[in-house]
Amino acid sequence: MNQDRPSPKIRALESGMQLSIIIPAFNEAAGIRPTLVQLADTMATSGIVHEIIVVDDGSTDGTSEELRKLAEELEVLQLVVHQRNRGYGAALKSGIHSAEADIVAITDADGTYPNERIPELYHRLLSDRADMVVGSRTGANVHIPLARRPAKAFLRALANYLSGHPIPDLNSGLRVMRKEPIVRRFNLVSDGFSFTTTTLMALLARGHHVVFVPIDYHHRTGASKIRPIYDTFNFVVLILRVSVFFEPLKIFLPVTLMLFLLGFVVGVVQLLQGDLGDVTATILAAALQVGLVGLLADMISRRN
């Protein structure tokens, strides 16, 4: 008689699995072998019972073939295969769903992150009783292209204001985190590059303990898949969307105040001209409506 496969939580208890490391891979043939071999060597001496899950997200450049060879060489390596490219977020979701451990780490397949720091981040999560430990790319050796730095600084400043927390690195792809609060918010996370930003802001907004640890960031192997203008615009929209969901007054209240101020100034000007017309009333009415929508959104957010 066939029995259903036990749940990941039960399997983790039976195997003593402590950490599942998730690596999304899309067309990373140039860097996947050295990244995984170095990570496997690091974890083998860490004393942490672990598994490494690589999600092949529809690769077409030889990554799939290289991963099949590595799976035969590395006992801890598990493969999850997407038949077509579904996106960074979708790959992480698939990997986390497949993870046996209650604590998961994520990193990239291109050799940019210092994966030898993963055991340290894992122990920091336990010692600080944190829900997430982020490898913040603020170390001594950080190689982020100059063209991307102004956009990253703007996004970080916007996220700092809307979240109410100092965020040294908004979208670092190296982090260790407890699985449960992340899975619980999968409905908020798109299948694209926004996984790291959304989960970080969601946890901060709801008072979860997040720790930032400085790390280095190396030159990547292979071509970057970031589209600077398109992805920056999408990140701005994403941050605003997450903020409306968790802290709507931080968006609606400034807009309301600006409209009231504009209405006041226009009203004074029109009054001095002896013609207090409908423009002032329209602006003030718009301010009132925006404020009421913000209060309603805040009430719904708190209730949920």
N, C-alpha and C positions, 0 to 999 in steps of 0.2 A: 504494500500500500504506500503510495507516494505521500510525502508530507511536505507542507510548505516550508520554504527556506526560512530559518529564524530571522527575526528582525536584526538590523545592524546593532542595536543596543545589546541584544542578547548575545550576538556573536562577539561583540567587544568584551563583554563580561567573561565569556567562555575562553577567549583567546588572550585576555589581558591587554588588548590593544589600547595604547595610550594616545597615539597621535597618528592622524591620517594626513599626508601631505598631498595636496592637489596641484597639478601642473597642467594648465590648458596649453595645447600645442596646435598651431596652425601654420603649416609651411615653415618649420624650424629645423629642417634637415641639417643645416650647417652647424647648429649649436646644441642639438638635443643630446647627443652622446656624451660629450664632455660634461654637460650640466648634470645629467643623471648619474654618471659614474662618480663624479665628485660628491654629489649629494648622498649617494648610497654609501660611499666610504665614510663620510662625515657621520651619518646616522648609525652606521655599524658600530662605531666606537662611543656612541652617546649614552648607551645604556637605556634608551627609550624604546619600548616596544612600539613599532611603527609599521606603516605601509606607505608606499608611494603610488599614487593613482595619477596616471597621465591620461588626459582626455584628448584624443586625436580628433580635432574639430574639422573633419573633412579635408585633410591635407592632400595636396596633389603634387608635391615636389620630392617625394622620397621619404618624407617623415614617417609615414606608415610602415614602410619596409624596415627602416632603422629601429622603430619601436618594437616590431615583432622580434627582431634579433635581440634587442636588449631585454625583452621579457623572458627570453630563454636563458639569458646570462644572469639576471638579477632576480633573486627569489622574491624579494619584497615588492617587485613592480607589478602593478595591476593596470590593465588597459581598459578604457572605455572609448568606444568608437562612435562618432557621429558620421553618418553616411554623407552628409553635406555640411558645409560650413554654417553654423548657427550663431556664432558670436562668442565673445569672451565670457559674458555673463552666463550664457547658456551652458558653456563648457564647465564653468565653476559649479553651477547648480547640479549638473549631472555628476560631477566628481564628489560633491558634498553629499548628495543623496546616496552614493555608493559607499561612502566612508563608514568604516566600522567604529572608529573611535568617537568619543564625545567631544574631543578637541581636534580641530583641523588647522592646518597651515596651508597657505597658498603662496606660490611663487611663480616666476616666469621661466620659460624654457630657453631664453635667449642669452643666458649667462650674465645678465646685468646685475642681478641681486647677489649679495654675499650669503649664499645658502648655508655656509658654515655657521652662521649666526642663529639658525633655526632652533637648535637645542637651547641656546641661551634665551631666546624669546619664549620658548615653551616653559622653561623653569621660571621666567619672570611672570608669566601668566599665573602660574600656581602660587608663587610666593606673594604676589600682590593681590591675589584673589580677584584678578581682573576678568573682564569678559572679552577683551580684545587687546592684543599688543601689536602695535604697528611699527614696522621698521621705517623710521622717518629718514628720508634721503637728505640729511643735514650733516653728514659726517665730513671728514677731512678730504675725501676723494669722491666727489660727486660730479658725474659727467652728464649733465642735462643740456641739450643744444640751446644756445643763446636765443635762438628764434622762438623757443617755447617758453622761456622764463617770464617775459612780461605777462603772458596770458595766465600762466600758473600763479603768479603773484596776485593778479586781479581775482582769480577764482578763489584763492586762499583767503584773501581779505573779505570777499563777499561771504564765504562760508563761515569765517570767524564771527562776523556780525550776526548772521542769521542763526547760527547754532548757539551763540553765546559762549563759545569755548575757543581758546587758542588752538589752532590746528596747524602744526608745522609742516605736515605733508598730507594733502587732501586725498590723493589717490594712489598711494604706494601699493604696489602689488605683492609686497612681502609682509605677511602678518600671520599671527597665530590667534585663534579665537575659539570660543565655545560654540558648538554647533547649534544648540537649541535656539538662542535668540536670533541667529542668522536665518535659519530655516523658517522661523516664524514670520519673517519679513520678506520672504521670497516673492510675495505678491506685489511688493513695491519695486522689485528689481527687474530692470529690462534685461534683454539678452545681449546687449551691447557692452561697451566699455564702462558703463556707469556702475557696475557691481560694487567696486571698492568705495566710491564716493557715497552711494546711497546707503550702504550698510553702516559706514562710519557715522554719517550724519544722523541716521535713524537711532543708533545706539546712544550717541551723545544727547540727542533730543529727549530721550526717555530715561536719562540718568544712569546709564550703564557705565561701568568703570573701564575707561580706555586709557592705555599707557602708550606713550610714544618713546621709542628707543632710537637714538641716532645710528644710522648705518651709512656705508659707502654705496655708491651706485656706479657701475662700470659701463664701458662702451658695450653696446649690444652686438651680438653676432647675427648677421643678416640684416635685411631691410626692415625699417620700422613700419608698422601698420597704422600709425597715428596720422590723421588728416587735420593739420593744425587749425584752420579756420572753421571747418565743418564741426570738428569735435569740440572746439572751444565753445562755439555757439550752443551745441547740444549740452555741454556741461553747465552752462549758465542756466539754460531752461531746466535742467535736471535739479540744480540746487534750489531754484525757485519753487519747483514742483514739490520737492521734499519738504521745503520750509513751509509751504502752504499747508501741507498735510500735518506737520507737527507743531509749527510755531507761526500760524497765519497772521497774528497781530503784528509781527515784525515786518511784514510786507504791507498789510492793509493800513496800519496806523500811520506810517510816514506818508503814504499817498493821501490819506484823509487830511492830515495836517497841512500838506502842501496845497491841497485844493482849498481848504479853509483860508490859508494865507493868501492864495491867489484871489479868492473871492473877496476877501477883505480889502486888498489893494485895489482891485478893480472897482469895488464899491466906493472907496474913498475918492478915487479919480472921477468916477461918474458923479458922485455927490458934489464935488468941487465944480464940475461942469454944469451942475444943475439938471442933470438928466440921469437919475437912478433907474436904469432900464432893467430888462429881463436877463441880461448877461450875468449880473451878480447873483440873482436868484437861482439861475441855472447851475452856476458853479457851486454855490453853497448846497444846493439840493444834491448835486453829484457827490460832494464831500460827505454828506449825511448818508447817502446810499452806500458808498464804499465803506464807511465806518460800520454801518449796520451789517453789511455782508461779512466784514472782518470779525465782528463779534459773534455772528452765527457760525462762521467757520471755526473760530476758536472753541466755541461750545461743543461742536461736533468732534473736534480733535480731542478735547479733554475727555469726552464721553467714550471715545473709542480707545 
